[in-house]
Amino acid sequence: MGMASKAGDWAFKAFTAGLGVATIYLAATFSVNVYRGLAWHNAQSKMDKEGSNEQKPQ
């Protein structure tokens, strides 16, 4: 194998590893954001229920 071929192989491996790391990072942050969004939505629902109980007409 020539020097250029080895350099190309290493460049491809580095690029592929970078894509793998980026994929793992994006999957992890997506999961965290989904969890935070669901937690926020749950908190909003609780606040809405508590607010409607406090403002009942007499």
N, CA, C and O atoms as CSV, one atom per row, in Angstrom:
chain,resi,resn,atom,element,x,y,z
A,1,MET,N,N,0.840,-1.181,0.000
A,1,MET,CA,C,0.000,0.000,0.000
A,1,MET,C,C,0.880,1.237,0.000
A,1,MET,O,O,1.929,1.279,0.644
A,2,GLY,N,N,0.441,2.216,-0.718
A,2,GLY,CA,C,1.202,3.459,-0.766
A,2,GLY,C,C,0.861,4.363,0.409
A,2,GLY,O,O,-0.086,4.125,1.159
A,3,MET,N,N,1.652,5.389,0.536
A,3,MET,CA,C,1.469,6.344,1.636
A,3,MET,C,C,0.118,7.056,1.525
A,3,MET,O,O,-0.548,7.281,2.535
A,4,ALA,N,N,-0.285,7.407,0.313
A,4,ALA,CA,C,-1.554,8.114,0.111
A,4,ALA,C,C,-2.731,7.215,0.474
A,4,ALA,O,O,-3.732,7.688,1.012
A,5,SER,N,N,-2.617,5.957,0.190
A,5,SER,CA,C,-3.694,5.020,0.506
A,5,SER,C,C,-3.870,4.884,2.021
A,5,SER,O,O,-4.994,4.844,2.522
A,6,LYS,N,N,-2.749,4.815,2.740
A,6,LYS,CA,C,-2.825,4.732,4.200
A,6,LYS,C,C,-3.408,6.012,4.782
A,6,LYS,O,O,-4.201,5.965,5.723
A,7,ALA,N,N,-3.021,7.144,4.232
A,7,ALA,CA,C,-3.555,8.427,4.704
A,7,ALA,C,C,-5.055,8.488,4.449
A,7,ALA,O,O,-5.809,8.967,5.297
A,8,GLY,N,N,-5.486,8.014,3.309
A,8,GLY,CA,C,-6.915,7.979,2.995
A,8,GLY,C,C,-7.672,7.064,3.938
A,8,GLY,O,O,-8.775,7.394,4.375
A,9,ASP,N,N,-7.090,5.924,4.255
A,9,ASP,CA,C,-7.722,5.001,5.197
A,9,ASP,C,C,-7.883,5.647,6.567
A,9,ASP,O,O,-8.937,5.546,7.195
A,10,TRP,N,N,-6.815,6.315,7.024
A,10,TRP,CA,C,-6.890,6.975,8.339
A,10,TRP,C,C,-7.890,8.124,8.333
A,10,TRP,O,O,-8.600,8.339,9.315
A,11,ALA,N,N,-7.944,8.856,7.239
A,11,ALA,CA,C,-8.902,9.959,7.133
A,11,ALA,C,C,-10.327,9.416,7.177
A,11,ALA,O,O,-11.191,9.981,7.847
A,12,PHE,N,N,-10.569,8.329,6.469
A,12,PHE,CA,C,-11.900,7.726,6.468
A,12,PHE,C,C,-12.264,7.199,7.855
A,12,PHE,O,O,-13.396,7.369,8.307
A,13,LYS,N,N,-11.311,6.563,8.525
A,13,LYS,CA,C,-11.569,6.051,9.878
A,13,LYS,C,C,-11.854,7.194,10.853
A,13,LYS,O,O,-12.743,7.086,11.697
A,14,ALA,N,N,-11.105,8.279,10.738
A,14,ALA,CA,C,-11.330,9.432,11.618
A,14,ALA,C,C,-12.697,10.058,11.346
A,14,ALA,O,O,-13.417,10.420,12.276
A,15,PHE,N,N,-13.045,10.181,10.073
A,15,PHE,CA,C,-14.347,10.730,9.699
A,15,PHE,C,C,-15.480,9.844,10.219
A,15,PHE,O,O,-16.462,10.344,10.769
A,16,THR,N,N,-15.342,8.549,10.046
A,16,THR,CA,C,-16.362,7.613,10.502
A,16,THR,C,C,-16.481,7.635,12.023
A,16,THR,O,O,-17.589,7.589,12.558
A,17,ALA,N,N,-15.356,7.706,12.720
A,17,ALA,CA,C,-15.388,7.788,14.182
A,17,ALA,C,C,-16.062,9.085,14.618
A,17,ALA,O,O,-16.828,9.087,15.581
A,18,GLY,N,N,-15.793,10.163,13.936
A,18,GLY,CA,C,-16.442,11.433,14.243
A,18,GLY,C,C,-17.939,11.366,14.059
A,18,GLY,O,O,-18.691,11.901,14.874
A,19,LEU,N,N,-18.379,10.719,13.004
A,19,LEU,CA,C,-19.819,10.539,12.796
A,19,LEU,C,C,-20.443,9.699,13.904
A,19,LEU,O,O,-21.561,9.972,14.343
A,20,GLY,N,N,-19.726,8.685,14.350
A,20,GLY,CA,C,-20.227,7.852,15.435
A,20,GLY,C,C,-20.358,8.632,16.732
A,20,GLY,O,O,-21.364,8.520,17.433
A,21,VAL,N,N,-19.344,9.419,17.047
A,21,VAL,CA,C,-19.389,10.239,18.266
A,21,VAL,C,C,-20.511,11.256,18.167
A,21,VAL,O,O,-21.240,11.470,19.136
A,22,ALA,N,N,-20.661,11.886,17.009
A,22,ALA,CA,C,-21.732,12.872,16.828
A,22,ALA,C,C,-23.099,12.218,16.975
A,22,ALA,O,O,-24.004,12.808,17.564
A,23,THR,N,N,-23.260,11.020,16.454
A,23,THR,CA,C,-24.531,10.304,16.556
A,23,THR,C,C,-24.863,9.986,18.009
A,23,THR,O,O,-25.998,10.170,18.449
A,24,ILE,N,N,-23.870,9.509,18.751
A,24,ILE,CA,C,-24.091,9.193,20.169
A,24,ILE,C,C,-24.432,10.452,20.948
A,24,ILE,O,O,-25.335,10.433,21.784
A,25,TYR,N,N,-23.721,11.549,20.687
A,25,TYR,CA,C,-23.982,12.814,21.370
A,25,TYR,C,C,-25.397,13.315,21.067
A,25,TYR,O,O,-26.127,13.716,21.973
A,26,LEU,N,N,-25.772,13.288,19.802
A,26,LEU,CA,C,-27.103,13.779,19.428
A,26,LEU,C,C,-28.209,12.890,20.003
A,26,LEU,O,O,-29.253,13.394,20.417
A,27,ALA,N,N,-27.991,11.591,20.030
A,27,ALA,CA,C,-28.988,10.690,20.616
A,27,ALA,C,C,-29.139,10.949,22.111
A,27,ALA,O,O,-30.252,10.946,22.637
A,28,ALA,N,N,-28.027,11.172,22.787
A,28,ALA,CA,C,-28.077,11.421,24.231
A,28,ALA,C,C,-28.762,12.752,24.524
A,28,ALA,O,O,-29.615,12.821,25.409
A,29,THR,N,N,-28.404,13.804,23.799
A,29,THR,CA,C,-29.023,15.105,24.066
A,29,THR,C,C,-30.494,15.095,23.680
A,29,THR,O,O,-31.306,15.744,24.339
A,30,PHE,N,N,-30.849,14.376,22.633
A,30,PHE,CA,C,-32.254,14.254,22.253
A,30,PHE,C,C,-33.045,13.578,23.368
A,30,PHE,O,O,-34.139,14.019,23.718
A,31,SER,N,N,-32.482,12.502,23.925
A,31,SER,CA,C,-33.165,11.787,25.003
A,31,SER,C,C,-33.348,12.691,26.225
A,31,SER,O,O,-34.411,12.691,26.845
A,32,VAL,N,N,-32.321,13.451,26.566
A,32,VAL,CA,C,-32.412,14.364,27.710
A,32,VAL,C,C,-33.466,15.433,27.447
A,32,VAL,O,O,-34.237,15.774,28.344
A,33,ASN,N,N,-33.509,15.961,26.233
A,33,ASN,CA,C,-34.490,16.988,25.904
A,33,ASN,C,C,-35.910,16.447,25.918
A,33,ASN,O,O,-36.829,17.148,26.341
A,34,VAL,N,N,-36.105,15.234,25.471
A,34,VAL,CA,C,-37.437,14.617,25.541
A,34,VAL,C,C,-37.851,14.453,26.995
A,34,VAL,O,O,-38.993,14.742,27.352
A,35,TYR,N,N,-36.933,13.991,27.838
A,35,TYR,CA,C,-37.238,13.822,29.260
A,35,TYR,C,C,-37.597,15.164,29.894
A,35,TYR,O,O,-38.580,15.265,30.628
A,36,ARG,N,N,-36.800,16.195,29.610
A,36,ARG,CA,C,-37.081,17.526,30.172
A,36,ARG,C,C,-38.419,18.058,29.667
A,36,ARG,O,O,-39.175,18.663,30.428
A,37,GLY,N,N,-38.708,17.840,28.410
A,37,GLY,CA,C,-39.973,18.308,27.847
A,37,GLY,C,C,-41.161,17.617,28.492
A,37,GLY,O,O,-42.169,18.258,28.789
A,38,LEU,N,N,-41.052,16.329,28.708
A,38,LEU,CA,C,-42.146,15.604,29.364
A,38,LEU,C,C,-42.296,16.033,30.815
A,38,LEU,O,O,-43.416,16.152,31.312
A,39,ALA,N,N,-41.185,16.268,31.496
A,39,ALA,CA,C,-41.236,16.733,32.879
A,39,ALA,C,C,-41.876,18.123,32.940
A,39,ALA,O,O,-42.685,18.394,33.827
A,40,TRP,N,N,-41.515,19.004,31.999
A,40,TRP,CA,C,-42.088,20.342,31.962
A,40,TRP,C,C,-43.596,20.265,31.703
A,40,TRP,O,O,-44.386,20.950,32.353
A,41,HIS,N,N,-43.972,19.428,30.751
A,41,HIS,CA,C,-45.389,19.294,30.421
A,41,HIS,C,C,-46.171,18.756,31.618
A,41,HIS,O,O,-47.282,19.211,31.887
A,42,ASN,N,N,-45.601,17.801,32.329
A,42,ASN,CA,C,-46.248,17.246,33.516
A,42,ASN,C,C,-46.409,18.323,34.580
A,42,ASN,O,O,-47.456,18.406,35.223
A,43,ALA,N,N,-45.387,19.144,34.771
A,43,ALA,CA,C,-45.468,20.220,35.757
A,43,ALA,C,C,-46.521,21.244,35.358
A,43,ALA,O,O,-47.238,21.754,36.219
A,44,GLN,N,N,-46.629,21.553,34.073
A,44,GLN,CA,C,-47.646,22.491,33.607
A,44,GLN,C,C,-49.040,21.938,33.846
A,44,GLN,O,O,-49.947,22.669,34.243
A,45,SER,N,N,-49.207,20.637,33.601
A,45,SER,CA,C,-50.514,20.015,33.812
A,45,SER,C,C,-50.899,20.069,35.287
A,45,SER,O,O,-52.060,20.313,35.616
A,46,LYS,N,N,-49.937,19.843,36.175
A,46,LYS,CA,C,-50.221,19.911,37.608
A,46,LYS,C,C,-50.589,21.332,38.016
A,46,LYS,O,O,-51.507,21.533,38.811
A,47,MET,N,N,-49.868,22.330,37.468
A,47,MET,CA,C,-50.170,23.719,37.793
A,47,MET,C,C,-51.557,24.103,37.295
A,47,MET,O,O,-52.281,24.826,37.979
A,48,ASP,N,N,-51.931,23.629,36.115
A,48,ASP,CA,C,-53.254,23.928,35.575
A,48,ASP,C,C,-54.344,23.329,36.449
A,48,ASP,O,O,-55.362,23.974,36.704
A,49,LYS,N,N,-54.138,22.104,36.909
A,49,LYS,CA,C,-55.135,21.456,37.772
A,49,LYS,C,C,-55.244,22.178,39.109
A,49,LYS,O,O,-56.349,22.403,39.603
A,50,GLU,N,N,-54.105,22.543,39.701
A,50,GLU,CA,C,-54.129,23.250,40.979
A,50,GLU,C,C,-54.749,24.638,40.817
A,50,GLU,O,O,-55.493,25.088,41.688
A,51,GLY,N,N,-54.453,25.310,39.726
A,51,GLY,CA,C,-55.000,26.640,39.473
A,51,GLY,C,C,-56.497,26.593,39.279
A,51,GLY,O,O,-57.199,27.498,39.731
A,52,SER,N,N,-57.010,25.570,38.621
A,52,SER,CA,C,-58.452,25.477,38.400
A,52,SER,C,C,-59.178,25.152,39.702
A,52,SER,O,O,-60.335,25.540,39.864
A,53,ASN,N,N,-58.539,24.457,40.626
A,53,ASN,CA,C,-59.155,24.174,41.927
A,53,ASN,C,C,-59.240,25.421,42.791
A,53,ASN,O,O,-60.191,25.590,43.554
A,54,GLU,N,N,-58.232,26.308,42.670
A,54,GLU,CA,C,-58.201,27.516,43.482
A,54,GLU,C,C,-59.181,28.578,42.992
A,54,GLU,O,O,-59.604,29.421,43.783
A,55,GLN,N,N,-59.550,28.565,41.727
A,55,GLN,CA,C,-60.354,29.620,41.148
A,55,GLN,C,C,-61.783,29.178,40.849
A,55,GLN,O,O,-62.391,29.652,39.890
A,56,LYS,N,N,-62.319,28.280,41.657
A,56,LYS,CA,C,-63.688,27.832,41.442
A,56,LYS,C,C,-64.645,28.959,41.858
A,56,LYS,O,O,-64.429,29.605,42.883
A,57,PRO,N,N,-65.689,29.194,41.077
A,57,PRO,CA,C,-66.669,30.220,41.468
A,57,PRO,C,C,-67.464,29.754,42.694
A,57,PRO,O,O,-67.727,28.565,42.872
A,58,GLN,N,N,-67.836,30.731,43.531
A,58,GLN,CA,C,-68.567,30.377,44.758
A,58,GLN,C,C,-70.047,30.499,44.570
A,58,GLN,O,O,-70.811,30.241,45.499
